[in-house]
Structures are given as C-alpha cells and as structure tokens.
C-alpha cells in the first residue's frame, strides 16, 4: 500500500533517500519526489501496472502536503506546483486505465488548470520520450485532450466523446 512496499517488490529501483520530512523543500524530499515520479513512469511504461500507480501518487500527494513553502514567487512553489500537476496526471491515467469514473473529472481539472495557468516541464532525460507515461504530458494540452478522448473511447462513452470532440473541433 505504500511506495516503499512497491520498491520492496523489486519492480522498481530502490530509493536510497531517507524517509524523514523536515517541513521544507530539501534534497531528501526532492529525491523522494523524483523516485515516486520515476516509479509512476516505470509502472505505466515498463510494466503496465496501472493500479500500482495509485498508492505511489497517494504517497506523493501526502509528501507534497507536508512541505512548507514560505512564498509563492519562489522556485520551490513552482516546483511543488509542477509535482502536484504531475501527480494528478498519473492519478488520472491510473484511474482511466483501471476504469474508474474519477478519471474524467481529473482530466478536465488538468485541462482547465493548464489553460488557466500553463506550466512547462523541462527534463533533458525525457526529450526523446513522447508517450502518455511521460510526466511532461501533464503540461501539454494536446496530450491532456487526447487522453480524455482516449478515456471516452475505452469506456465506450459515446455521449461524452461526441460532446467533447465537438468542443475541440466544431
């Protein structure tokens, strides 16, 4: 049920970060965040174990909630905003791939958030990776829209698909 259990099952690389949280953004917390995001990406891309993503994003969300950011005009605030959006993206994917109805509202929230407050994700290691498991997809409106349409197709939601495709391509 926790990220550590997932790591212990040898499906994902172990994270050597200490599990303590000191209340502010530091290298240990950044390491834990990186390990959680990497585990989500691996669970989807390498193993297609979508249900395993849910406890990882639960851990990630709990970790982010404990971090104290003193000002909204700092790199820490932007970093945590991006991590929160990536976490929501992986949760939406996990829900969509496991057939949970909450996926639709999460995709809609992500689309609205990206339209209202666009965030960019830059990672030199992900430049050549272009698929839904990529965290950068959480900041790409085209991917967000595609994922929602794909969810409608997979769940055989013709009404939702037709309503949404009409708003995209009137």
Wavefront OBJ file of the C-alpha trace (Angstrom):
o trace
v 0.000 0.000 0.000
v 2.931 2.394 0.215
v 5.669 3.397 -2.146
v 8.193 1.517 -0.024
v 6.261 -1.734 -0.480
v 6.257 -1.191 -4.222
v 10.009 -0.623 -4.124
v 10.477 -3.745 -1.993
v 8.768 -5.909 -4.591
v 11.769 -5.319 -6.881
v 9.651 -3.979 -9.713
v 11.174 -0.561 -9.462
v 14.594 0.730 -8.472
v 15.105 1.258 -4.783
v 15.221 4.797 -3.479
v 18.098 5.387 -1.067
v 16.600 8.609 0.268
v 15.956 8.882 3.999
v 12.198 8.864 4.719
v 12.228 11.838 7.123
v 10.415 15.040 6.273
v 11.662 18.270 7.784
v 8.821 20.539 6.666
v 10.646 22.422 3.936
v 11.878 21.528 0.491
v 15.282 19.911 0.715
v 17.373 17.416 -1.210
v 15.944 14.396 0.649
v 12.387 15.377 -0.216
v 13.337 16.147 -3.826
v 14.907 12.693 -4.026
v 11.725 11.079 -2.705
v 9.650 13.064 -5.202
v 11.922 12.022 -8.059
v 11.739 8.364 -7.020
v 7.934 8.479 -6.832
v 7.570 10.120 -10.261
v 10.071 7.696 -11.768
v 8.159 4.776 -10.234
v 4.904 6.017 -11.787
v 6.556 6.305 -15.158
v 8.074 2.814 -14.887
v 4.819 1.260 -13.652
v 2.983 2.553 -16.717
v 5.621 2.356 -19.429
v 7.520 -0.805 -18.500
v 5.066 -2.940 -16.579
v 1.563 -1.666 -17.489
v 0.695 -1.952 -13.808
v -1.731 0.949 -13.659
v -3.270 0.020 -10.316
v 0.213 0.282 -8.727
v 0.372 3.975 -9.574
v -2.423 4.879 -7.133
v -0.504 4.171 -3.888
v 2.540 5.945 -5.310
v 0.596 9.139 -6.080
v -1.090 8.879 -2.680
v 2.402 8.874 -1.147
v 3.490 11.739 -3.407
v 0.432 13.833 -2.525
v 0.979 13.232 1.203
v 4.614 14.228 0.825
v 3.731 17.445 -1.020
v 1.099 18.369 1.595
v 3.767 18.278 4.329
v 6.101 20.708 2.569
v 6.096 24.288 3.793
v 6.725 26.862 1.042
v 7.038 30.380 2.520
v 6.384 32.408 -0.654
v 4.520 31.894 -3.919
v 7.169 33.636 -6.016
v 9.923 31.116 -5.430
v 11.307 28.187 -7.383
v 10.091 25.903 -4.587
v 6.489 26.961 -5.170
v 6.796 26.397 -8.911
v 8.453 23.026 -8.326
v 5.702 21.846 -5.967
v 3.040 23.131 -8.397
v 4.583 21.018 -11.143
v 4.886 17.980 -8.884
v 1.222 18.343 -7.884
v 0.147 18.507 -11.511
v 2.295 15.507 -12.455
v 0.801 13.577 -9.540
v -2.726 14.424 -10.693
v -1.766 13.375 -14.246
v -0.573 9.953 -13.094
v -3.663 9.537 -10.900
v -5.890 10.346 -13.905
v -4.011 7.832 -16.052
v -4.235 5.157 -13.362
v -7.952 5.770 -12.923
v -8.542 5.771 -16.673
v -6.619 2.549 -17.270
v -8.385 0.814 -14.387
v -11.839 2.023 -15.484
v -12.592 4.378 -12.600
v -15.031 7.165 -13.368
v -12.992 9.794 -11.486
v -10.593 9.919 -14.453
v -12.874 12.188 -16.451
v -13.041 14.902 -13.795
v -9.282 14.725 -13.204
v -8.571 15.128 -16.916
v -10.969 18.081 -17.023
v -9.252 19.671 -13.996
v -5.838 19.231 -15.627
v -7.014 20.757 -18.894
v -8.580 23.731 -17.111
v -5.507 24.230 -14.924
v -3.178 24.129 -17.915
v -5.369 26.557 -19.848
v -5.623 28.942 -16.894
v -2.074 28.638 -15.537
v 0.195 26.924 -18.082
v 3.179 25.175 -16.574
v 6.104 23.872 -18.585
v 8.066 20.751 -17.788
v 11.654 20.542 -18.928
v 13.755 17.467 -18.444
v 16.731 16.685 -20.581
v 16.268 12.977 -19.947
v 12.727 12.987 -21.362
v 13.434 14.832 -24.613
v 13.184 11.707 -26.743
v 10.309 10.126 -24.852
v 6.929 11.021 -26.241
v 4.124 8.990 -24.699
v 1.470 9.186 -22.019
v 3.801 7.876 -19.309
v 5.983 10.931 -19.746
v 5.466 13.470 -16.917
v 5.733 16.280 -19.484
v 2.350 15.153 -20.812
v 0.769 16.647 -17.687
v 1.618 20.083 -19.102
v 0.732 19.512 -22.749
v -2.850 20.479 -23.628
v -2.853 18.259 -26.711
v -1.877 15.211 -24.636
v -4.433 16.075 -21.972
v -7.183 16.373 -24.566
v -6.045 13.188 -26.309
v -6.027 11.276 -23.010
v -9.566 12.401 -22.200
v -10.794 11.402 -25.658
v -8.998 8.072 -25.325
v -10.682 7.557 -21.956
v -14.092 8.158 -23.530
v -13.335 5.609 -26.259
v -12.031 2.992 -23.804
v -15.071 3.360 -21.543
v -17.439 3.351 -24.509
v -18.754 6.781 -23.519
v -20.054 7.900 -26.883
v -22.024 10.836 -25.495
v -19.001 12.217 -23.640
v -16.775 11.643 -26.656
v -19.136 13.355 -29.100
v -19.730 16.273 -26.735
v -16.016 16.769 -26.153
v -14.871 16.245 -29.762
v -17.399 18.888 -30.828
v -15.906 21.427 -28.424
v -12.412 20.645 -29.723
v -13.236 20.574 -33.435
v -16.517 22.465 -34.017
l 1 2 3 4 5 6 7 8 9 10 11 12 13 14 15 16 17 18 19 20 21 22 23 24 25 26 27 28 29 30 31 32 33 34 35 36 37 38 39 40 41 42 43 44 45 46 47 48 49 50 51 52 53 54 55 56 57 58 59 60 61 62 63 64 65 66 67 68 69 70 71 72 73 74 75 76 77 78 79 80 81 82 83 84 85 86 87 88 89 90 91 92 93 94 95 96 97 98 99 100 101 102 103 104 105 106 107 108 109 110 111 112 113 114 115 116 117 118 119 120 121 122 123 124 125 126 127 128 129 130 131 132 133 134 135 136 137 138 139 140 141 142 143 144 145 146 147 148 149 150 151 152 153 154 155 156 157 158 159 160 161 162 163 164 165 166 167 168 169 170
